[in-house]
């Protein structure tokens, strides 16, 4: 299918009118472009999936953002697919919703090592031993790790030099650690207890679907 600028502009104008009626606010022009392409390429397009691209900017609180994130995760799980597909879409969903992040993805436990799984961001370390870095620490502690300033963390593994803070949530089922969810931010102090609560719930619901 050919996509022409005029078609994209038309779709952008239509979407802007819908946003105005809904009193959502103004949408940046680059997102008009993205929304236009998404609508033309996806036969399953609907407004909820379109607006997901801007939701990170239109929430009153982190709590409400994580509630909507859980709803979107349920949609992704409902679309079917194997575990790898669900994890890939989950990482993309987190990348869309969470502001001020520069890397998000999963490391999966295999043969005693954390091995790189689906992610969004710059190329990353392929394998991590338990105990190494923030991810490996989360495995040994079996608990979420929040690092406000990675430059002060002596065992931090540098993948993206722009990263300033990090949160790692272990993927636990019984006594087994199946992997971790790892998220980096270029802003120091980006993650707090609300993020811990929201992301731990996200991981639990994700595991319920794929395990």
N, C-alpha and C positions, 0 to 999 in steps of 0.2 A: 504494500500500500504506500502510495506517495503521500508525503505530508508537506503541505505548502504553508508558507508564513501567513498567508491570508486566512487559511483555515484556523491556524493557531490563534491569531488575533481575534477571530470571531468567537472561538471557544473561550478565550480569555475574557472577552467582554461579557459573554453570557454568564460565566462563573462569577465575575465581579458583581453582576446584578443580583445573583443569588445570595452572595455574601452580604450585600447591602441590605437586602430584604431581611436576612437573618440577623443583621446587626452584629456580624462577627468582626468586621473591621477590614482594613485594607490589606490586600495581598501583594507581596513583592512581584515585580514583573517576571523575574526568572522562574517563579513558581507558576505563574500563568502558563509559561512555556511548557513546563513539566506536566502540568495538569492537562493541557491540550493534547500533548503526545499520549499520555496515559489513556485519555478518553478514546482516542482514535485507534489505539492498538489493542485495547482490552474490551472484548465483548461483554465481560462481566462487570463493567464499570458501574459504580453508583456513587452518590455524593459522599457517603461516609468514607469510602476508600480514598476519595479525592482529598477530602479535608484532612485526612490523617497527616498530610505533608506539612500542615501548618499548626497542628494541635500543640506542639511544644511551646508555641508563643501565645496560646489563648487559654491558659488555665489559671484559676485563682490560687491554686495550691498544688503542692506535690502530691498530696493525697488524692485529689481529684484526677490528676494526671495518671497516677498509677491505677486508679479504678478504670479509666478508659483504656489504658494499656492492657489490663486483664481482659477487657471485652474484645479488644482486637486480637489478642492471643487466642481466645476461644474461637474466633472466626477462622484464624489460620489453622488451628487444630481441626476444625470442622471441615476444612477443605481437603483433608486426607493427606496422603503421602507417607513415606517411611520416616524413620527417626532423623536421618540426615537432612531430609527436606524440611522437616519441621524446625530443626535447629537453625538451618540456613535462613528461613523466613523469620524466625524469632530474633536472630541477630540483626536482620534488616529492620524489623519493627522497632527494636530498641534504638537503633541508629536514627530512626525517624522521630521518635518521641523525646529522647533525652537531649537536652541542650548542653552545650559546652563539653562535648566529648570528642575524642579524636581516634578512639579504637574501642571496639566492642566485639566480643566473640567468645567462643567456647574452646576449652581444651578438654579432651576426652581421655580417660584413663585406659591404657592398653599396655599389657606386658610390664606393668609396674611403673610406667612413665606417663606423664601428661603429654598427649600428642595434639598438635594443632588441628582444630576442627573448623566449622563454619565461622566466618568473622567478617567484619566491615572495618577497613582501615589499611594502614601500611603493612607490608610483609612483616611477619613476626617469627620469633624463634619456633622451630618445629617441634622440639621436645624439651620438657622440663622435668627434672627429677623432684620427687617429693622432698620438701625442705628448702629447695632453691627458689629464690625470688618470692614475691608476694603470693603467686599462685601455689607454689610448692608449700609455703607456710600454711595456707588455707587447708591444704590436703592433710598435713600432719595435725593441725589444730582442730580440724573438722568444724571450723567456724568461720564466719565471714570476717574478712580483713579489710579495714578501711585505713588507707595511708593518705594523710592530708598533704604531705610533701615528700614525694618519692626521692628527692635529692638528699633527704636526711635518712633514707632507708639503706642500710649497709648492704643488703643482699638483693636490692632491686635489679631486675633484669631489664636493660634498656632495649626496647624495640623501636619506639618513636621518641627521639630526643625532645620533642615538644611536650611530652607528657609531664605533668606536674603533680597529679594526684591519681589515686587508683582505688577501686573497690573490687574485691574478689569474693564470689559467693560459691561455696562448695556445693556440688550436686550429690546429695546424700540419699541413699536408699538402704535403710537398716544399718548394718555395719560397713557397708561398701561405699567408697567414694567413686562415683562414676565419672567425675570430671569437675570442671569449674566454669563459672561465668566470670569473665574478666572484662572490666571497663576502665579505660583511661580517660583523663581529662587534661587539657592544657592549662586548667585553672587550679591553683592550690586551694585545698579545702573544699573542693567541689561536692564531695559526698558526705552525707550525714546519716542520722538514725532513721529518718524517713526513707532515705534511699535503701538502707539496709532492710527495713521492713517490706518495702514494696518489691525489691528485687528478690528477696528470699521467697516471698509469696509467688512471684513470677516463676522462679525456678521450680518450686514445688508443683505448680500447676502444669508446667512443662513436662516434668518427670512423670506425673500422673498419666499424661497422654502418650509418652513414648516408651515407658517401661512395662 
